[in-house]
Amino acid sequence: MDSMSQFSFLAAEFPDIFVHASRAEALARSDSRGAAFYCRLALETSVEWLYRHDGTLRSPYESTLAALIAAPSFQTLLGRTLCVKARFVKDVGNAAAHGKPVAPTQAATALREFFDIAYWLVRTYARGAKPGPDAAFSLEALPRLAQVQQTTLAQLQEAARRYQASVQDRKAVEAALAASEERRAAIEAAHEALQAEIARIKAANQAIPDRRDYRESETRDLFIDTLLREAGFDPQAPDVAEVEVRGMPNASGVGFVDYVLPGADGRPLALIEAKRSRRDPRDGQQQAKLYADCLETQYGRRPVIFYTNGYEHWIWDDTRFSPRPIQGFMKRDELELMLQRRETRKTLAPENIDKSIVDRAYQQRAIRRVTEAFERDHARKALLVIATGAGKTRTVIALCDLLMRANWVKRVLFLADRKALVTQATNAFKKHLPGAATVNLVEDKTQEGRVYVSTYPTMMRLIDEADAEGRRFGVGHFDLIVIDEAHRSVYRKYKAIFDYFDSLLVGLTATPKGEVDRDTYRLFDLQTGVPTDAYSLDEAVRDGFLAPPRAVSLTTDFLDRGIRYDQLSEDDQEKWDALEWEEDGAVPGVVEAPAINKWLFNADTVDRVLAHLMENGLKVADGDRLGKTIIFAKNRDHANFIAQRFDAHYPHLAGHFARVIDHSISYAQTLIDDFSDAEKAPHIAVSIDMLDTGIDVKEIVNLVFFKPVRSKTKFWQMIGRGTRLCENLFGEKQDKQFFYIFDWCRNFEFFNEHPNVADGKAGDSLGKRLFAARVELIGEIDRSTPETPAGDYAQLPPSVLHVGESGSDADRDAAVAEIRASLAGALRSEVEGMSLDNFLVRPHRRSVEKFSSGAAWARLDADARAELIEHIAGLPSSVGDDDLAAKQFDLLLFRTELTLLRVEPSFMGLATRIRETASLLEPLANVPMVAAEIALIEEVQTDAFWQDVTLPMLESLRRRLRALVKLIEREKRPIVYSDFEDRGGAGAEVAIRGLPVGTDMDAFRRKARVFLRPHESHIAVLKLKRAEPLTATDLAELERIFKESGADDASLGLIQSEGGLARFVRSLVGLDREAAKRLFSEFEDGRRLTADQHEFLNLVIDHLTERGAMDPALLYETPFTDFDAKGVEGVFETADVLRLVDILRRVDERSAA
C-alpha cells in the first residue's frame, strides 16, 4: 500500500511524517474522521520537525499546534498561503479529535492541502530526490478499500495520547543526556551542526525557483470555509457547495451556486456567490440575484444573498433592504429569524409605546423619530441628544421594548464606558423590561439573554472568543446596538465593534446638539447639527423635568496667577525656604498656576474651597447637613489632599463624611452605593474622573469644579450630575429647585469665550506611530532611488548619506540599502504576526496578505505607503517590543532621520532632544552596558557629531543606544505640600452658554406645581384637565388654593401676566389625554387619515396633554414642520386646517378667565 501512496516522496527522509500521511490517505474513503485525525498528526509531526531543525524558527510562548503555526517566524518561513492550508488541516483534525462529524470531502480536502505542505517540506529540506513542481494530489487515486470499522473517538484520543507521550519521552531522553555540563555542550554543538547542515541544504534548494502552483486562489475558499464554520455551517456537507440550480438565463438553463446554506428543514436560507479575489465582490450581485430567483422558484422561499471575493463580503435581503457590507456570515438561527421577519415584522407606527416605561411626550417623540428613521427612511443609525437626567436610558429601554414587540429586534447590546454605568444600565433594564433576560457581560461572560450590557473593552475581547461550535458572538448576533454617551473619541476607539456587528445602531449623548462635533454626526450619517431627535437641558428645565444649575465663578490668587516668592509675607517666605523643593536643593522663585494641585498642594487654598462649600452649599436635614456634593479633583494626590484637609477641620465626622471615590480604590462601587443613599455617608464624594459621567444620584445639590476642563463632552457630563429632580429633599413639599456649581477654575468663562472648541483628538498609539514612521522612512529612501536595482542613492543630498564616512560609494550605498532592508523586514514581520482570526484584522485581510509577501516591500510608492498607514498600522500583532523607553527612542530617531532626509527645520530641535538623552546616559557610565557605548554617548553631545551627520550614523546611534534608555530614571518632580496664605474674591453667578439662566417665572412655575400637587383631585382642577368650562365658583376655589399655599399678590400678578389663573393652572397640570383625544374624535370621524396625519394629530395631543393649551401658530413650527416645510398646511387640506385651529381656540376659551 505504501508504494502506491501519493506521499511516497516523504518516506526516504521524513518517515515519521510519511507513516501518518499514508495512514490518513488509506482511510480517506472509508473513515473520514480517522483520516482527518491522522492528517493533522502528519501536520503536527512536520511542524515539530521544522522547529527542531530550522534555526530561523523561534518557539512561541506556548507549544500548541495553533500557537506554533501562528508564530511570526513560522508565518515568514512558509508564507501566508501554506499557513492557511496548515490551519485548515489543523481545524478539520481538531473537529475529528473532538467527536464532531467529518465529511469524506472534508477529509479529502485536508489531505490535498497537506500534500502541498509536504511537497514544500521536501523541496526545501530534502537532500535527495524531490517531486517535480507539477506533482498533484489526486482525489481519484485515493485507495478504495473494503468497508472498515470506523475509528471511535476513544481510539483517536488514545492515539493522540500515545503521540504526545512519545514526544515527551523524546524530550525526557534529551534532557537526561544533557544532565551534565559536558554532555549538554556536546549535544548543543551537535544540534548546531545539524541546523547548520539543514540551513546549507535549505539554501541550495531555495536557490532553485519554486515554480509550483500552490493554488493561492483556493485559499479564498478555505477562508470562506472558516467563516462558515464560525457561523456553524459545514461547507463540506452535502448540497452546500456547488449546488445546481435550473432556470438560469443561459443556453443550458443551469447554474451552480458556490454555497447554499440550508435551514433545519433543508430549504435554503441563504446563498453565497464567491468571486475571484482580484474581482470586486459586487460583480457577482446580479448573478447571485438570479440564483436566488431559481432557488425561490424551486423551494417557495427567497434566500438571503451574500456575495464575496474572500476579502470583502456583502449581504442583501432584497425583499426589504439595499446591499450592505458585512464581516462574515450569519448563523442558521439568525438567518431563519431574518426570513421569518419578512412575515412577522410589524409596522412600527401603530405600535404603542409602553407608558409605564416612558410617560413624557419628548421621550415618546424621540422613540417615534428613531422608528421613523429605521422604517420610513431605511436608516440603520440614529443619534439621540437628551439632557442628562431626562431619561436617556429609559427612553432607549422603551425603544427596545417596542422593537422587540414589533419583531424588529431579538437581541440588544448596550455599551457603556465604565463598569458602574454597566451595573446601572443592567438594573434599569431588569426593572423596566423584566420580560427580556438581561446579562451583565462584565460580571457574567457565559450567560445567555436578550439584552447584553457591557463595557467596550469587554466586548472587544469577547468577539474573538470561539469554541468548537464557532464564534459565540457572530456578526448577526445583535439586532440593535446602543452606545451610551456616543461621541467621536468612543466611536473612533471602538469603531471596530460597530463595523463587526450587522445591526441597527442608536447613539445616546447629553452633549447639547450645537456642541456635538461634526465628526459624530458624520459617523451616524447625519447632517451636522441635526440629530435624529434632541431634548435639551434648557427645555427640560423649562418643562419642569430637570433642575437648573446656578453656576458661581470663584477663584483664588494662587489658582489664578500661581505663587510668587516675592509676593508672600515674611512668614510665608520662611516656610517657602524651609520646603524640600528639589533633590539638589534648588529653590524656585515662582510656582506657576498650572502646577497648583498638580504637584504643589497648598492647604490654605483647599481650606478656602471647603469653607466656601460648607458655608454656601445647599443644606438638607433642616439645614444641619451639607447636601450631597461632588468635588471634581485634578488627580489622585489632589483628591487625597482634599479629603485630608476636610478631616482635619471636621474630626468629629470620623472620616466618613467626605471620601475619595476612584477606580484604584478597592470596592469603590460600595462607596458609590452609599453615596447614592440620601441618608448614608459619604455626603461629599471627591472624584477623579469616576463620577464625571453617568452616576445618577438625584440628591446631589452641589458640584465643585476644582479642576480645569477643556472637553465639551466631559463639561456637560459633569453638569449633568446635578440636574435630576428630587421631591421633598429639603422637607415636606420642599423639592429640589436648582443646584449649585462652584467653579474655581474658570471653566464656564472658558467655554463661554470658546464656544467652538473641539474635544481633543485621541492620539494614535505609539505602535501605530512607529509603524507609520518606518513606512515614511522607506518612502523617503525609495523616492531618492532609481527604480532600477543598479542605481545608487546619488539623488539624495550628499550630506544626508555619505559625507564624513569612510569607504567606497558602493559600501555607503550598501549601508543605506541595509537600513531599508531592516526597516522593511521589521514591518513585514509585524504584518505577518497579525492573525486573521482577530476581528480587528479581518476587514483588512487583503492588505495584510499583500504585505506579508516579500515582493510587496521591494519598493513602496505613495499608494502602498498610504495603504500601509491607513489599513495596517495599529492592527494587533504577535510581534512586538515591550521596552516602552526603547520604542519612544526609536520614534525620536526615526522622526529625526525623516527631517534629515526632507531637510526640515525641525531637525535641530529633535537633535537637541537626542543630545539631552545622551547627557542623561553619561552619568550611568558605571553600568557595563552604558560603559560599552560611552564613547558614542559623549560624541553625540558634541557639535562635531551633528555637523555632517548622515542617515547611517543616526541609524547606528539608534540601534546602539535604544536598549540603554530604559536605564534613565525619568525625572519626577517631588510633591510639595505647603500652607501659604491665599486670597480669594467674592464669587459671581455666571451665565451658561447653551443654557439660558432661569427667569423668575420659571422658578414660580416650579413652586406652583408643588402647590397644586395635593389638590390634583379638586373639582376645579379636574375640570381644567378635562377641558370643561369653569364657573365663577371654580375660579374662586383656584385662587383660594393658591393663597392658602402662600402665593402673595406679586405671585398672583405673575399669574395674570400669563393669561389668567385658569390658563396658568392648566399649563401646569396639562390636559387629560382621553379628553384631548375626544376633542379630535369628531374631526377624525368619517376620514381615512394617512400615517403622517395620524402622527401629526398625536403630536398635537401630546402637546395638549403636557401643557394644557396650544397656540395655533406652533402648527407652523418644529416638530410639525418635520412632516412638511409648510407645517399643518402641507399635511391637511385648508378646510381641515381651519377646523384644527378652531378646536385649539375652543380649548383655550374654556380656560379663559
Secondary structure, DSSP 8 states (H G I E B T S, - for coil): -GGG-TTGGGTTT-HHHHHHHHHHHHHTTT-HHHHHHHHHHHHHHHHHHHHHH-TT----SS-SHHHHHHSHHHHHHHHHHHHHHHHHHHHHHHHHHTT----HHHHHHHHHHHHHHHHHHHHHH-SS----TT----STTS----------HHHHHHHHHHHHHHHHHHHHHHHHHTSSHHHHHHHHHHHHHHHHHHHHHHHHHHTS-------HHHHHHHHHHHHHHHTT--TTSTTTEEEEEE--SSSS-EEEEEEEEE-TTSSEEEEEEE--TTS-GGGGHHHHHHHHHHHHHHHSS--EEEEE-SS-EEEE-TTT---EEESS---HHHHHHHHHHHHH---STTS---TTT--SHHHHHHHHHHHHHHHTS--SEEEEEE-TTS-HHHHHHHHHHHHHHTTS-S-EEEEESSHHHHHHHHHHHHHH-TTS-EEETTT-SS---SEEEEEHHHHHHHHT-EETTEESS-TTS-SEEEETT--HHHHHHHHHHHHHS-SEEEEEE-S-TTTS-HHHHHHTT--TT--SEEE-HHHHHHTTSB--EEEEE--BHHHHH-EEGGGS-HHHHHHHHHS---TT----SEE-GGGBTTTEEEHHHHHHHHHHHHHHS-EETTTTEE-EEEEE-SSHHHHHHHHHHHHHH-GGGTT-SEEEE-TTSTTHHHHHHHHTSTTSS-SEEEESSTTSSS---TTEEEEEE-S----HHHHHHHHGGG-B--TTTTSTT-----EEEEESS-HHHHHHH-TT---------HHHHHHHHHHHHHHHHHHTS-SSTT--STTS-HHHHTTT--S-HHHHHHHHHHHHHHHHHHHHHHHHT--TTSTTTGGGHHHHHHTTSGGGGS---HHHHHHIIIIITT---S-----HHHHHHHHHHHHHHHHHHHT-TTHHHHHHHHHHHHHHHGGGTTSHHHHTTHHHHHHHTSHHHHHT--HHHHHHHHHHHTTTGGGS-------EEE-----B---EEE-BTTB----HHHHHHHHHHHHHGGGTTSHHHHHHHTT----HHHHHHHHHHHHHTT--HHHHHHHHHTT-HHHHHHHHH---HHHHHHHHHHHHTT----HHHHHHHHHHHHHHHHHS---GGGGGSTTGGGT-TTGGGGTS-HHHHHHHHHHHHHHHHTT--
